[in-house]
Amino acid sequence: MTSALDGVRVVDLSTTLMGPYCTMLLAQWGADVVKVEPPGGDPARYIGDVRGTGMGPFFLNANRGKRSVVLDLKTAAGAEALSGLIAWADVVVHTLRPDAARELGLAADTIVRRNPRCVALAFRGFGRGGPSADEPAYDDIIQARSGLADLQGAGSDPAYVRSALADKVVGLHGAAALLAALRQRDRTGRGVALEIPMLETMTAFNLVEQQGAQVFDPPLGPPGYGRTASAHRHPYTTKDGAVSVLIYTDRHWRVFFDLIGKPELAEDPRYQTIRERTKHIDELYRLVAETFTERTGQEWIDLLKPHKIPIGPVTRLADLAEDPQLVATGFFTAVDHPTEGPLRLPRTTGPTGNGPERDWAPLLGADTESVFREVLGHG
C-alpha cells in the first residue's frame, strides 16, 4: 500500500524536539525527510547518550525514518548546497529564531519566493508584531507564559508538566498545518509560507477548556475548568495501590452511587446534572477518594468495568512495555538499527500504508553524499 505522503520531499532544518517531532510524523506517514545538521549535529543527539555515539534515546525517537546530511550554513558552499535542497523540496521546516532566519535567507516567505511550489514552515517562539517576537523560546518558557505552569500549580507554586508538552503539542500543530498547506498547494499550484508561534499555539490549546467564563466579553466569571482544577482529581488510593477512574456522565454517577450503597445521592440536586456536579466536584471527588480505600484496585476494576465506567491501573513508565493492551496491539516496534542494535520504538498513529523505507534515526551525516548525488547530481 502506498503511503499517504509518498513522494513528498521534506528538508528538515530543525533541532531538539518541536521541529524534529513534526517531521518525524511526516516521515512515518511516508514523506522523504532529509535532516540538515550542522557539523556538530543536532544537540538532541547527545541527550542521554550513554554509549557516546551521538545516538541518544531522545534523538532515536524524534528522528526515525529520516536521512541526515551535514552542512555548515555559514559557509558559501553550505549555503549553495542548501539552495539546491530547497529547490528540490516540497516542504522546508526550521526552528531558527526570526533574526537568524532572516540573516540566512530562510524566512518562510523568502523560501517560497525561492521555490514557488514549496510549503515553508518556520516555528518561532512568539508571533510577529508583539514585543517578544524575536526572543528565543523553549518548552519551559512557553509552559510558563501560556498559563500551563499556573494551571499545574493549582493556585499554589507554579509547576511545569513533567513532559516537554509544549514542544510536542506545537510540533503536532505544525504537522497538521503542513498537511493542510500541501492540500492547498496541490489545488492552486502555489507554495505556502507558514509561521507557527509557540506561545500563541500553546495558549489556544490550553484555553479550549480552561478559558471558562472569560470567553464572554465582558467576562462572566473566572477562567478554569472546575473538574480538572479540583485538588481531589488524582489517581485514587486503594487497599493495595492506586487506580484511575473517571465517573463522568449522569449514568456513571447513578450507577456508582448505587454500587457503593448510596443511591439517595443520585436524587441530590447537587449531583443530578453535569452543570451542578461541576460546581460541587471537590466534594464528589473527595467522596470517591474516601470510598476507594475500602477495596483493592482489582476489586474496583471488577466492580465498575462491567458497567462501562472508565477505570484502569496506574502504569509506571518502566512498565509500559508490558502493558497488555500495548503488547496485544503491537504498539512497540522492533527495529534493528545498523549501529545501535535492537531497538524498541513506539508506534505513531496516522494514515495507514507503508512507513519509511528504513525506520531508524540516521547517524550524523550518513546520507550527505548520497543525497547530494540524488539532488544535485554530484557528491
TORMAR-896036 format. One line per 8 residues: number of its first residue (from 0); for each residue x, y, z of C-alpha. Coordinates in steps of 0.2 Angstrom, whole numbers. Example, Ala and Ser with C-alpha at 12.3 -4.5 7.8 and 13.67 -1.06 7.14 Angstrom:
BEGIN
0) 62/-22/39 | 68/-5/36
This chain:
BEGIN
0) 0/0/0 | 7/17/-5 | 10/29/10 | -1/44/12 | 14/56/9 | 23/45/-4 | 34/57/-15 | 33/72/-3
8) 51/78/0 | 55/87/16 | 70/97/21 | 71/97/40 | 82/111/47 | 76/110/65 | 84/104/80 | 80/97/98
16) 61/92/99 | 47/103/92 | 53/103/74 | 60/85/73 | 44/78/81 | 34/87/67 | 45/80/53 | 46/63/61
24) 27/61/60 | 29/66/41 | 42/53/39 | 31/40/47 | 17/44/35 | 28/41/20 | 37/58/17 | 56/58/12
32) 63/68/26 | 81/75/24 | 88/81/41 | 101/95/38 | 113/96/53 | 127/107/57 | 144/99/59 | 142/96/77
40) 125/88/74 | 108/91/82 | 111/94/101 | 97/81/105 | 109/68/99 | 119/69/115 | 104/69/127 | 105/53/137
48) 119/47/125 | 126/33/137 | 136/25/123 | 144/41/117 | 139/38/99 | 128/53/96 | 113/42/96 | 104/45/112
56) 87/39/115 | 79/56/113 | 86/58/96 | 82/40/91 | 64/43/95 | 62/60/87 | 71/57/71 | 67/40/65
64) 64/37/46 | 75/52/41 | 91/54/31 | 105/65/38 | 116/77/29 | 129/89/36 | 130/107/30 | 139/122/38
72) 127/136/33 | 139/149/37 | 150/145/23 | 147/149/4 | 147/130/0 | 135/126/13 | 123/140/8 | 124/134/-10
80) 121/116/-6 | 106/121/4 | 99/131/-10 | 99/115/-21 | 89/106/-7 | 76/120/-6 | 74/119/-25 | 71/100/-23
88) 59/101/-8 | 41/101/-7 | 42/106/12 | 55/115/22 | 54/116/41 | 65/126/53 | 66/132/71 | 78/146/68
96) 75/162/78 | 67/175/66 | 83/186/66 | 94/171/62 | 82/165/48 | 82/182/40 | 101/183/41 | 102/166/32
104) 88/170/19 | 77/157/27 | 61/166/32 | 46/156/27 | 41/169/14 | 59/170/7 | 59/151/5 | 43/152/-5
112) 50/165/-17 | 65/154/-20 | 54/139/-23 | 36/144/-28 | 29/127/-26 | 37/124/-8 | 27/124/8 | 39/133/21
120) 36/131/40 | 45/142/52 | 42/138/70 | 45/153/81 | 43/157/100 | 31/171/98 | 20/179/85 | 27/193/74
128) 21/210/79 | 22/208/98 | 36/214/109 | 43/196/111 | 43/192/93 | 62/190/91 | 65/182/108 | 71/164/110
136) 59/151/117 | 60/134/124 | 47/122/131 | 49/128/149 | 47/146/144 | 31/143/134 | 23/132/148 | 26/147/160
144) 19/160/148 | 4/151/141 | -4/148/158 | 0/130/159 | 13/131/174 | 0/142/184 | -13/129/180 | -2/115/186
152) 2/124/202 | -17/124/206 | -16/141/214 | 0/137/224 | 18/137/217 | 18/136/198 | 24/120/191 | 29/113/174
160) 21/97/167 | 35/84/168 | 35/82/149 | 40/93/135 | 22/96/132 | 23/112/123 | 36/106/111 | 26/91/106
168) 9/100/105 | 16/114/94 | 25/101/84 | 9/92/81 | 0/108/76 | 14/111/64 | 12/94/56 | -7/97/54
176) -4/114/46 | 8/107/34 | -4/94/28 | -17/107/25 | -5/118/16 | 1/104/5 | -18/101/0 | -19/120/-4
184) -3/119/-14 | -9/104/-24 | -25/114/-28 | -18/130/-33 | 0/126/-38 | 7/139/-27 | 18/137/-12 | 13/142/6
192) 23/152/19 | 18/146/37 | 23/153/54 | 18/143/70 | 22/153/85 | 24/143/101 | 16/155/114 | 0/158/104
200) -2/140/99 | 0/133/116 | -11/147/124 | -25/142/112 | -23/124/116 | -24/127/135 | -39/139/133 | -50/126/124
208) -57/121/141 | -48/132/153 | -54/149/147 | -70/147/156 | -82/161/159 | -69/173/152 | -74/168/135 | -88/181/136
216) -84/199/134 | -86/206/147 | -81/190/157 | -95/182/167 | -83/174/179 | -65/167/181 | -55/156/170 | -53/137/173
224) -62/121/172 | -68/116/189 | -67/97/186 | -48/97/181 | -44/110/193 | -50/100/208 | -36/96/221 | -45/79/223
232) -43/74/205 | -30/61/205 | -27/43/205 | -36/35/220 | -28/25/233 | -35/8/236 | -31/-6/249 | -16/-11/238
240) -11/3/227 | -19/16/215 | -31/16/201 | -38/29/189 | -56/31/187 | -67/44/178 | -85/44/184 | -92/57/172
248) -109/55/164 | -126/55/173 | -127/37/171 | -110/34/178 | -114/43/194 | -131/35/196 | -123/18/194 | -108/22/206
256) -120/29/219 | -130/13/219 | -114/1/219 | -107/10/235 | -124/9/244 | -129/27/242 | -142/28/229 | -150/43/238
264) -136/54/231 | -142/51/214 | -158/62/219 | -147/76/227 | -150/91/216 | -131/95/218 | -127/79/208 | -140/76/196
272) -133/86/181 | -116/89/174 | -118/108/177 | -122/106/196 | -109/92/198 | -95/103/191 | -100/116/204 | -98/103/218
280) -84/92/210 | -72/94/226 | -85/85/237 | -89/72/224 | -71/68/221 | -67/68/240 | -81/55/242 | -73/44/228
288) -56/45/236 | -63/40/253 | -73/26/246 | -59/19/236 | -49/15/251 | -62/1/255 | -57/-11/242 | -42/-17/232
296) -38/-10/215 | -43/-26/206 | -60/-27/216 | -64/-9/210 | -60/-14/192 | -70/-29/193 | -85/-19/201 | -85/-4/189
304) -79/-11/172 | -95/-22/168 | -105/-5/170 | -94/3/157 | -87/16/170 | -69/20/164 | -56/13/176 | -39/6/174
312) -22/4/183 | -9/17/185 | 6/11/175 | 24/16/179 | 34/22/164 | 46/7/166 | 32/-5/164 | 23/2/149
320) 32/-11/138 | 22/-25/147 | 5/-16/146 | -6/-30/140 | -16/-18/128 | 0/-11/121 | 8/-29/119 | -8/-35/110
328) -9/-21/98 | 9/-22/93 | 12/-4/99 | 31/-6/101 | 40/-9/85 | 56/-20/84 | 69/-11/74 | 87/-17/71
336) 97/-1/70 | 113/-3/59 | 124/4/73 | 114/4/89 | 107/-14/88 | 90/-19/93 | 78/-5/97 | 60/-5/104
344) 51/11/97 | 34/17/100 | 22/16/85 | 15/33/79 | -3/34/74 | -9/41/57 | -13/36/39 | -11/18/36
352) 1/12/22 | 20/8/21 | 30/18/33 | 48/24/30 | 59/13/20 | 71/12/35 | 63/16/51 | 78/22/62
360) 87/38/66 | 102/42/55 | 120/43/60 | 126/61/59 | 130/65/40 | 127/47/35 | 117/52/19 | 127/68/14
368) 135/61/-2 | 120/50/-7 | 108/64/-5 | 118/77/-15 | 121/64/-29 | 102/62/-30 | 98/81/-28 | 112/90/-37
376) 120/76/-47 | 136/76/-38 | 144/70/-21
